[in-house]
Amino acid sequence: MSDQPNTPLLDTVQRPADLKRFSDAQLRQVADELRAETVSAVSVTGGHLGAGLGVVELTVALHAIFDTPRDKLVWDVGHQCYPHKILTERRDRIRTLRMKDGLSGFTKRSESPYDPFGAAHSSTSISAALGFAVARDLGGQPPEGSGDAIAVIGDGSMSAGMAYEAMNNAGHLGKRLFVILNDNEMSIAPPVGAMSSYLSRLYAQNPFQDLKAAAKGAVSLLPEPFREGAKRAKEMIKGMAVGGTLFEELGFSYVGPIDGHDLDQLLPVLRTVHDRATGPILIHVLTKKGKGYAPAETARDKGHATAKFDVITGEQKKAPSNAPSYTSVFAQHLIKQAEADDKICAVTAAMPDGTGLNLFAERYPSRCFDVGIAEQHGVTFSAALAAGGMKPFCAMYSTFLQRGYDQVVHDVAIQRLPVRFAIDRAGLVGADGATHAGAFDVAYLSNLPGFTVMAAADEAELAHMVATAAAHDDGPIAFRFPRGEGTGVDMPERGEPLEIGKGRMIQEGKGVALLSFGTRLEEVQKAAENLAAKGITPTIADARFAKPLDRDLILQLAADHEALITIEEGAVGGFGSHVAQLLAEEGVFDTGLKYRSMVLPDIFIDQASPADMYAVAGMNADQIEAKVLNVLGVTSIGEARA
C-alpha cells in the first residue's frame, strides 16, 4: 500500500533472531522504521500509541540481545507491545489490532509463543518474570525452552503494591532476573504519589549528562561489577547523585538511569548485564511517551489511547456523538451532588480521565483523590473516608475493581460502611476484549450481605442512581454503567433518589414478561417491537436493583405470565440467579412458570465491536426475540399470528 512507510531494513526482519546480524547503526535504522510502522498501523486501527512509541529502541535492543521466545520477555500492562508484535512474526497482521478475529491489543499467550504471559492489567510483570526464573531453575521445560526472564514495567505500574511484593520476593530468592523500569514520568494520567516523586528526584539534579558520557564508553559504565557483588557499579552510580537505594534494599543491583532512546547507551548496558548478571538486576531506563511522533508528544496524554487518525496531522477520526457518554453523565451529576453536599468526595485508581473524575477534580481538587494503580488501597481508603464521616464515591472500572475484592468484602461490606461504588465499563467493552470486560461485578457484589447493587438502563437512570448513592448512608451501594454513548433519552436537570429495591414497569403485555437489568433494555424494547409484528406483546420491566430485589414486582410478573425471562450484561451467578433463588423459595416453579435467564456465556469473549461481542453472547434484539419464541413454543410467524 502506497500510504505505508518505506521500511527496507525492517522488511528483512521476520523474527527477532534476524536482528542479531545487524550492526548497532543498522539497529538504529530498524528502530526508526519500526516507529514509522507502529504509527502507520495504529492510524488504521486505533489503539494505544504513545506507550509503544516510547519503547521502540528498548524493544529493538531487548530482542537483539536476548533470545526470545526462549528468553521470556514480559511486558507489563501490554499497552506498549505493538512494536514487539511487529518484530515477532505478526507484522502481516498488525493492521488487525483490536479488531474482531485480529491481534489483541495486549500480550496474549494463545496468540504467540513470543507472548509468554498475558497482560492488560498492570503491575504483574515482575511476579510473572520471577515465576519464569524459578521455573527455569527448577527444571521446567516450556515448549520454547527456558532461558532468562525480563520484566519491562512502567513507573506508573510501580505504584501498585504487587510490584514491591514481587521485588521483595525476588531479592530474597536471588535468582538471575532482569527488571527494566521504563520511566517515562507519565502513566495514563500524570503519575501520582511518593514513588513517582522519588523517581523524579533521581535525576532532578541533572546527573544525566555525566552518565551519558560514561555510557558512551560502553563497558566503562559497569567495570567488572558482578564478580565483586556490584560494589564498584553501585559506588559509581551513587557518586553520580542518582538513586537506587530503595531497589538495593530490596536485594536488586541497580543500574541507571540511562537514556532509553539512545541505542549507544542501551545496547552496551544490556549486553553487559546479559553477560555478567548472577542475581536480580534493576535497569532504570528513561523514555518519552509518544517519542518520535509530534502529535503524540504534544498531546496531553501523549497519545495513550487514540481512535483511527491521520498520520500527517494526528487528527483523530471519531464518529460524531449522538448522546452524552455514560461516563460524562456520571461525572456531571456527581459534581451537581457535590455542589449541594461538601461531604461528597471521589476516589479513583490512576483513571481520572477514564472515569470522568478529571472533571470533578477541576471543580473540587481537595475532594478528589487519584491513588495511582492501587485498587486495594483505593477501596480501603474509601472505607475509612466513609468511617470518618465523608461520602466517598469510589470510581473504578468493573474489571479493575476485581483487584480490590478482598477489601470490598473485609473493609467495606463487613463493616457496613457507606462507600459508593461507581462501576464504569460494565458489560462487554469492545476493542480491549476479555481483560477489560465488566462481566462479574453483579455476581461478586450481589452475594455480599448489606450491599445495594444497581444498574442503569440509560443515561437518565444513571443520573438518578448517582443521586440515590449520594443519599444512601445505610451500608455500601454500587451502580454500574457501560462504556460509550447513552441512548439519547431526555435528561433530568438533577437526578432524584430512587426507592431502594424498586424496579419500574416499561410496558404492559401478556404471555411473557421480560425483566431487564442494565442497558440491554434498549435491545429488549427492539425485540418487543419485532414480536408485536408477530402478535406477541411482552410485558417489559426494568429491575434497576439486583440487590435488594423488587420481590413484589418479580412475583407479580411470575403470577401474571406464562413465562419470565431475565436479561443482564453479566456472568451467571448475578441478577438472574438471585431472581431464580427468590422464585424457587417462593414455590413459584411448583406451579409451572417457564423461567429463563439470559446472561453472558461461560467463555471469555475476544475483542470485536460491542455489537459483535453481544451477538456472540446471544444478547442482541434478534436473539432476545428468538428466546421469547422458543420459550412460548412458537416456531413460525404464522403460528404466532394464529
C-alpha positions in Angstrom: 0.0 0.0 0.0 1.3 3.4 -1.0 0.5 5.1 2.3 2.6 2.7 4.3 6.1 3.8 5.3 9.3 2.8 3.5 11.0 0.2 5.7 13.8 -1.6 3.8 15.6 -3.0 6.8 12.5 -3.9 8.8 11.2 -5.7 5.8 14.1 -8.2 6.2 13.2 -8.9 9.8 10.8 -11.9 10.1 11.7 -12.8 13.7 13.8 -11.3 16.5 16.8 -13.6 15.7 17.2 -11.7 12.4 18.2 -8.6 14.4 21.4 -10.3 15.6 23.1 -10.0 12.2 22.8 -6.2 12.2 25.4 -3.6 13.3 24.4 -1.1 16.0 24.0 1.5 13.3 21.6 -0.8 11.4 19.6 -1.4 14.6 19.2 2.4 14.9 17.7 2.3 11.4 15.4 -0.6 12.3 14.2 1.4 15.3 13.3 4.4 13.1 11.5 2.2 10.7 9.7 0.3 13.5 8.5 3.6 14.9 7.1 4.6 11.5 5.4 1.3 11.0 3.8 1.5 14.5 2.4 4.9 13.8 1.1 3.8 10.4 -0.6 0.7 11.9 -2.3 2.4 14.8 -3.5 5.2 12.4 -5.6 2.4 10.7 -6.7 0.5 13.8 -6.8 3.0 16.7 -5.4 1.8 20.0 -2.6 2.6 22.4 0.0 4.6 20.6 2.2 6.6 23.0 3.3 3.8 25.2 4.6 1.8 22.2 6.5 4.7 20.7 8.2 5.2 24.0 9.8 1.8 23.9 10.8 1.3 20.3 14.5 1.5 20.9 14.2 -0.6 24.0 12.2 -3.3 22.1 14.8 -3.5 19.4 17.7 -3.7 21.9 16.0 -6.4 24.0 15.2 -8.6 21.0 18.6 -8.1 19.5 20.4 -9.1 22.7 18.2 -11.7 24.3 17.0 -14.9 22.7 13.2 -14.7 22.6 11.0 -16.8 22.9 13.4 -19.0 24.8 14.1 -15.9 27.0 10.8 -14.8 28.5 10.1 -11.1 27.8 7.2 -10.0 29.9 5.6 -6.6 29.1 3.7 -5.0 32.0 0.1 -3.9 31.1 0.8 -4.6 27.4 -0.1 -1.1 26.1 3.5 -0.9 24.8 3.6 -4.2 23.0 2.8 -3.2 19.4 6.4 -2.7 18.3 7.2 -6.1 20.0 4.4 -7.7 17.9 5.7 -6.3 14.7 9.2 -7.9 15.4 7.7 -11.2 16.5 6.2 -12.7 13.3 3.0 -10.7 13.5 3.7 -7.8 11.2 1.5 -9.1 8.5 -1.5 -8.9 10.9 -0.6 -5.7 12.7 -3.4 -3.8 10.9 -5.9 -6.1 12.6 -5.0 -4.8 16.1 -8.0 -4.8 18.5 -10.4 -5.9 15.7 -12.7 -9.0 15.5 -10.6 -12.1 14.8 -7.5 -9.8 14.8 -4.5 -9.3 17.1 -5.1 -8.5 20.7 -4.1 -5.0 21.8 -2.3 -6.7 24.7 0.1 -9.6 25.1 -1.7 -12.9 24.9 -0.3 -16.4 25.4 -2.7 -18.0 22.9 -1.6 -15.6 20.2 2.2 -16.2 20.0 5.0 -18.0 21.8 6.7 -14.6 22.0 4.0 -13.5 24.5 4.9 -15.8 27.4 2.5 -14.1 29.7 -0.8 -12.2 29.1 -1.1 -8.7 30.5 -3.7 -6.0 30.2 -4.0 -5.0 33.9 -0.8 -3.6 35.4 1.9 -4.5 37.8 2.0 -8.2 37.2 5.2 -8.4 35.2 7.8 -8.8 38.0 5.8 -11.6 39.7 5.5 -13.4 36.3 9.2 -13.0 35.4 10.2 -14.3 38.8 8.0 -17.3 38.3 9.6 -18.0 34.9 13.1 -17.6 36.5 12.3 -20.0 39.3 10.6 -22.5 36.9 13.8 -22.4 34.8 16.0 -23.2 37.8 13.7 -26.0 38.9 13.9 -27.7 35.5 10.7 -26.5 34.0 10.5 -27.1 30.2 8.0 -24.9 28.3 7.8 -25.7 24.6 10.1 -22.8 23.6 12.7 -23.7 26.1 13.7 -21.9 29.3 16.1 -19.0 29.5 16.3 -15.6 31.0 13.3 -13.7 32.3 12.9 -10.0 31.6 10.1 -7.8 33.0 9.5 -4.3 31.5 7.5 -2.3 33.9 6.5 1.4 33.8 6.8 3.9 36.6 3.0 4.2 36.8 2.7 0.4 37.4 5.3 0.7 40.2 2.6 2.4 42.3 0.9 -0.9 42.8 1.9 -2.9 45.9 2.2 -6.1 43.8 5.3 -4.8 42.1 7.0 -4.4 45.5 5.8 -7.8 46.8 7.4 -9.3 43.7 10.7 -7.4 44.1 10.9 -8.2 47.8 10.5 -11.9 46.9 12.9 -11.7 44.0 15.6 -10.1 46.2 15.1 -12.8 48.8 15.4 -15.6 46.2 18.4 -14.0 44.5 17.6 -15.6 41.1 19.1 -14.1 37.9 16.3 -11.8 36.7 16.1 -8.6 34.8 13.6 -5.8 35.7 13.6 -2.8 33.4 11.9 0.2 34.9 10.6 2.1 31.9 10.4 5.5 33.5 8.5 7.9 31.2 7.3 10.1 34.1 3.9 9.5 32.8 1.4 6.7 33.2 -2.0 7.2 31.6 -2.6 10.0 33.9 0.3 12.1 35.3 1.8 9.6 37.8 0.9 10.3 41.4 2.4 9.5 44.7 5.6 9.4 46.5 7.1 6.7 44.3 6.9 9.0 41.3 8.4 11.8 43.3 11.3 9.5 44.3 11.9 8.6 40.7 11.8 12.2 39.7 14.4 13.2 42.3 16.8 10.6 41.0 17.6 12.8 38.1 16.3 16.2 39.2 19.9 17.5 39.7 20.7 16.5 36.1 23.3 13.8 36.5 22.2 12.6 33.2 25.0 14.1 31.1 27.7 12.6 33.2 26.1 9.2 32.9 25.7 9.6 29.2 29.4 10.4 28.8 30.3 7.3 30.9 27.9 5.1 28.9 29.4 6.1 25.6 32.4 4.1 26.7 30.3 1.0 26.7 31.6 -1.3 29.3 33.1 1.5 31.3 29.6 2.0 32.8 29.9 -1.3 34.5 33.6 -2.2 35.3 33.6 -5.8 36.3 30.6 -5.2 38.5 29.0 -8.5 39.2 32.1 -10.6 40.1 32.6 -8.2 43.0 28.9 -8.1 44.1 28.2 -4.9 42.1 30.1 -2.8 44.6 32.0 -0.7 42.2 29.0 -0.1 40.0 26.9 0.8 43.0 29.5 3.4 44.2 29.9 4.8 40.7 26.2 5.3 40.4 25.8 6.8 43.9 28.7 9.1 43.1 26.7 10.5 40.2 24.0 11.5 42.6 21.4 9.1 41.2 19.4 6.8 43.4 19.0 3.1 43.6 19.0 2.8 47.4 15.4 1.7 47.6 15.9 -1.1 45.0 19.1 -2.2 46.5 17.4 -2.5 49.9 15.0 -5.0 48.2 18.0 -7.0 47.0 18.4 -5.7 43.4 21.6 -4.4 41.8 20.6 -1.1 40.4 21.9 0.3 37.1 20.8 3.7 35.7 19.2 5.8 34.8 20.1 5.5 31.1 18.6 7.2 28.1 16.0 4.7 26.7 16.1 6.3 23.2 19.9 6.2 22.8 21.0 2.8 21.5 24.6 3.8 22.1 23.7 3.5 25.8 21.1 0.8 25.8 23.0 -1.8 23.8 26.2 -1.8 25.8 24.4 -1.7 29.1 22.1 -4.6 28.2 24.9 -6.6 26.7 27.0 -6.2 29.8 24.2 -7.2 32.3 23.2 -10.0 30.0 26.7 -11.4 30.0 27.5 -10.8 33.7 24.4 -10.8 35.9 24.1 -13.5 38.5 21.2 -12.2 40.6 18.3 -9.7 40.2 19.1 -6.5 38.3 17.0 -3.4 38.0 17.8 -1.3 35.0 16.3 2.2 35.2 15.6 3.5 31.7 14.3 7.0 30.9 11.9 7.2 27.9 9.4 9.7 26.5 5.9 8.5 25.8 4.9 9.2 22.2 8.6 9.7 21.3 9.3 10.5 17.6 5.7 11.3 16.6 5.0 15.0 17.2 1.1 14.8 17.6 1.6 12.2 20.3 4.4 14.0 22.0 2.4 17.2 22.3 -0.9 15.6 23.3 -1.8 15.9 27.0 -2.0 12.1 27.3 0.9 11.6 24.9 -1.3 9.6 22.6 -2.2 7.0 25.2 -5.3 5.7 23.5 -6.4 7.0 20.1 -9.1 6.4 17.6 -8.0 6.0 14.0 -6.1 9.1 12.9 -4.4 10.9 10.1 -0.7 10.2 10.2 0.3 13.6 8.8 -1.8 15.8 11.2 -2.5 13.4 14.0 -6.2 14.3 13.8 -8.4 11.5 15.2 -11.3 10.2 13.2 -14.0 10.0 15.8 -17.7 9.5 14.9 -20.0 12.4 15.8 -21.7 11.9 19.2 -25.4 11.5 19.2 -25.8 11.4 23.0 -23.6 12.1 26.0 -21.3 9.3 27.2 -22.3 7.5 30.4 -19.0 8.4 31.9 -19.6 12.2 31.3 -23.2 11.9 32.7 -21.8 10.3 35.9 -19.2 13.0 36.3 -21.6 15.9 35.7 -24.2 14.6 38.1 -21.6 13.8 40.7 -20.5 17.4 40.5 -24.1 18.5 41.0 -24.4 16.4 44.1 -21.1 17.7 45.4 -22.3 21.3 44.9 -25.0 20.6 47.5 -23.0 18.4 49.8 -19.5 19.2 50.9 -19.0 15.7 52.3 -19.1 14.1 48.9 -15.6 13.2 47.6 -14.2 10.9 44.9 -11.5 8.3 44.6 -10.1 6.7 41.5 -7.1 4.5 40.8 -5.0 6.1 38.0 -8.0 6.6 35.8 -9.2 10.1 36.3 -10.0 10.7 32.7 -11.4 7.2 32.1 -13.8 7.6 34.9 -14.7 11.2 34.3 -13.2 12.3 37.6 -10.9 14.7 35.9 -13.9 17.0 35.6 -14.7 16.6 39.3 -11.0 17.3 40.2 -11.1 20.6 38.2 -14.1 21.7 40.3 -13.2 20.2 43.7 -9.5 19.4 43.7 -9.3 18.9 47.5 -12.1 16.3 47.4 -10.7 14.2 44.5 -8.1 11.6 45.1 -6.2 9.6 42.4 -4.4 6.9 44.4 -2.4 5.5 41.5 -2.6 2.0 40.3 -3.6 0.7 43.7 -7.2 -0.5 43.7 -6.8 -2.4 47.0 -5.6 0.7 48.8 -8.3 2.8 47.0 -11.1 0.7 48.3 -9.8 0.6 51.9 -9.0 4.4 51.7 -12.6 4.9 50.7 -13.9 2.8 53.5 -12.0 4.9 56.1 -13.2 8.1 54.4 -16.8 6.8 55.0 -16.0 5.8 58.6 -14.6 9.3 59.0 -17.8 11.0 58.0 -17.3 11.6 54.3 -19.4 10.3 51.4 -16.8 8.7 49.1 -17.6 7.7 45.5 -15.1 5.0 44.6 -15.0 5.2 40.8 -13.3 2.2 39.1 -13.8 0.1 36.1 -15.6 -3.2 36.8 -12.5 -5.2 35.7 -10.1 -3.2 37.9 -12.3 -3.3 40.9 -11.8 -7.1 40.8 -8.3 -6.3 42.2 -9.7 -4.8 45.3 -12.3 -7.5 46.0 -11.0 -8.7 49.4 -11.0 -5.1 50.6 -14.6 -4.7 49.3 -15.6 -7.7 51.5 -13.3 -7.2 54.5 -13.1 -3.4 54.8 -16.4 -2.2 53.3 -19.1 -4.9 53.5 -18.4 -6.5 56.8 -18.2 -3.0 58.4 -21.4 -1.9 56.5 -19.6 1.3 55.5 -21.4 3.5 53.0 -18.9 3.5 50.2 -20.5 4.4 46.9 -19.0 2.3 44.1 -19.4 3.9 40.6 -18.6 0.9 38.3 -17.7 2.0 34.8 -17.1 -0.2 31.7 -19.9 -2.6 32.8 -20.6 -5.4 30.3 -18.7 -6.0 27.1 -16.4 -3.2 26.1 -15.2 -3.9 22.5 -11.7 -3.5 21.4 -10.0 -4.1 24.7 -11.5 -7.6 24.8 -11.9 -10.1 27.6 -9.4 -8.5 30.0 -11.4 -5.3 30.3 -15.0 -6.8 30.1 -17.1 -5.9 33.1 -18.6 -9.3 33.4 -18.5 -10.3 37.0 -19.3 -7.3 39.3 -23.1 -8.0 39.6 -22.3 -11.6 40.8 -19.4 -10.7 43.0 -21.2 -7.8 44.7 -24.8 -9.1 44.9 -23.7 -12.0 47.1 -22.3 -9.7 49.8 -24.6 -9.1 52.8 -25.9 -5.5 53.1 -24.8 -4.4 49.6 -27.2 -2.5 47.4 -26.5 -3.1 43.7 -28.0 -1.1 40.8 -27.6 -1.0 37.0 -28.6 2.0 34.9 -30.8 1.2 31.9 -30.0 4.5 30.2 -28.2 7.8 31.0 -31.2 9.4 32.7 -31.4 6.4 35.1 -27.7 6.8 35.7 -28.3 10.4 36.9 -30.9 9.1 39.3 -28.6 6.4 40.6 -25.8 8.9 41.3 -28.4 10.8 43.4 -29.5 7.5 45.0 -26.0 6.7 46.0 -25.3 10.1 47.4 -28.4 9.9 49.6 -27.7 6.3 50.8 -26.0 6.0 54.1 -27.2 2.5 55.1 -24.2 0.4 54.0 -22.3 0.1 50.7 -24.0 0.8 47.4 -22.9 0.2 43.8 -24.2 1.3 40.4 -22.9 0.1 37.1 -22.9 1.7 33.6 -21.3 0.8 30.3 -18.7 2.4 28.1 -19.8 4.6 25.3 -22.8 6.8 24.5 -26.2 6.8 26.1 -29.4 6.1 24.3 -30.4 9.7 23.7 -33.2 9.9 26.3 -34.3 13.2 27.8 -32.1 14.1 30.8 -33.3 15.4 34.1 -31.7 18.6 35.4 -30.9 16.8 38.6 -31.1 13.1 39.5 -33.8 12.1 42.0 -33.1 9.3 44.6 -34.8 6.1 43.7 -36.7 4.0 46.2 -34.3 1.3 47.2 -35.2 -2.1 45.8 -37.9 -0.9 43.5 -38.0 -1.5 39.7 -40.3 0.1 37.1 -42.7 -1.1 34.5 -41.9 -0.1 31.0 -44.8 -1.7 29.1 -47.8 -3.9 30.0 -48.3 -7.0 27.9 -49.3 -10.6 28.3 -47.9 -14.1 27.9 -44.3 -13.4 28.6 -42.5 -10.9 30.8 -39.0 -9.6 30.0 -37.2 -8.3 33.2 -34.2 -6.4 32.2 -31.3 -5.3 34.4 -29.0 -2.7 32.9 -28.6 -1.3 29.4 -29.9 -4.3 27.4 -33.3 -2.6 28.0 -32.9 -0.9 24.6 -32.4 -4.3 22.9 -35.3 -5.7 24.8 -37.6 -2.9 23.5 -36.4 -3.6 20.0 -37.2 -7.3 20.4 -40.6 -6.4 21.7 -41.3 -4.2 18.6 -40.4 -7.2 16.4 -42.6 -9.5 18.5 -45.5 -7.2 18.2 -45.5 -7.6 14.5 -45.9 -11.3 15.2 -48.9 -10.9 17.5 -46.9 -11.2 20.7 -46.9 -8.3 23.2 -44.5 -8.9 26.1 -44.5 -7.2 29.4 -41.3 -5.3 29.9 -39.9 -4.2 33.3 -36.6 -2.6 34.3 -35.4 -4.2 37.6 -33.0 -1.3 38.5 -31.8 -3.3 41.5 -30.1 -6.7 41.6 -30.0 -6.3 45.4 -32.3 -5.9 47.1 -34.6 -7.5 44.6 -38.1 -6.0 43.9 -39.9 -9.0 45.3 -43.4 -7.7 44.7 -42.6 -6.8 41.0 -40.9 -10.2 40.3 -43.6 -12.3 42.0 -46.3 -10.3 40.2 -44.7 -10.8 36.9 -44.4 -14.5 37.6 -48.0 -14.8 38.7 -49.4 -12.9 35.7 -47.4 -14.5 32.9 -46.8 -17.9 31.4 -43.0 -17.2 31.1 -40.5 -14.9 32.7 -37.1 -14.1 31.1 -34.4 -12.0 32.8 -31.7 -10.2 30.7 -28.4 -8.9 32.1 -24.9 -7.9 30.9 -23.1 -10.1 33.3 -21.9 -13.6 34.1 -24.0 -16.4 35.5 -24.5 -16.1 39.3 -25.7 -12.5 39.1 -29.1 -10.9 38.8 -30.9 -13.9 37.1 -29.5 -16.3 39.7 -30.9 -14.2 42.5 -34.3 -14.0 40.8 -34.3 -17.8 40.4 -33.5 -18.2 44.1 -36.4 -16.0 45.0 -38.8 -17.8 42.7 -37.7 -21.2 44.0 -38.0 -20.3 47.6 -41.5 -18.8 47.0 -42.6 -22.1 45.3 -43.3 -20.4 42.0 -41.7 -23.1 39.9 -44.1 -25.6 41.6 -47.0 -24.2 39.6 -45.3 -24.4 36.2 -43.7 -21.0 35.4 -41.4 -21.1 32.4 -38.2 -19.2 33.5 -35.1 -18.4 31.5 -32.1 -16.2 32.3 -30.1 -14.5 29.6 -26.5 -13.9 30.8 -23.1 -13.7 29.3 -21.9 -17.2 28.2 -19.4 -19.2 30.1 -16.5 -18.1 27.9 -14.1 -15.1 27.6 -15.2 -13.2 24.5 -12.4 -11.9 22.3 -12.3 -8.3 21.1 -14.7 -7.1 18.5 -17.3 -4.3 18.3 -19.6 -4.4 21.3 -22.5 -5.3 18.9 -20.4 -8.3 17.6 -19.5 -9.3 21.1 -23.1 -9.2 22.3 -24.0 -11.3 19.2 -21.5 -13.9 20.4 -23.1 -13.7 23.8 -26.6 -14.1 22.3 -28.0 -11.0 23.8 -29.0 -8.7 20.9 -32.6 -7.9 20.0 -33.0 -10.7 17.4 -31.6 -13.2 19.9 -33.9 -12.0 22.7 -36.8 -12.3 20.2 -35.8 -15.8 19.4 -35.6 -16.7 23.1 -39.2 -15.5 23.6 -40.5 -17.5 20.7 -38.6 -20.6 21.9 -39.9 -20.3 25.4 -43.5 -19.8 24.2 -43.1 -22.8 21.9 -43.7 -20.7 18.8 -41.8 -22.0 15.7 -43.2 -19.8 13.0 -44.7 -16.4 12.3 -47.9 -17.9 11.1 -48.3 -19.8 14.4 -47.7 -16.7 16.3 -50.4 -14.8 14.5 -52.9 -17.6 14.9 
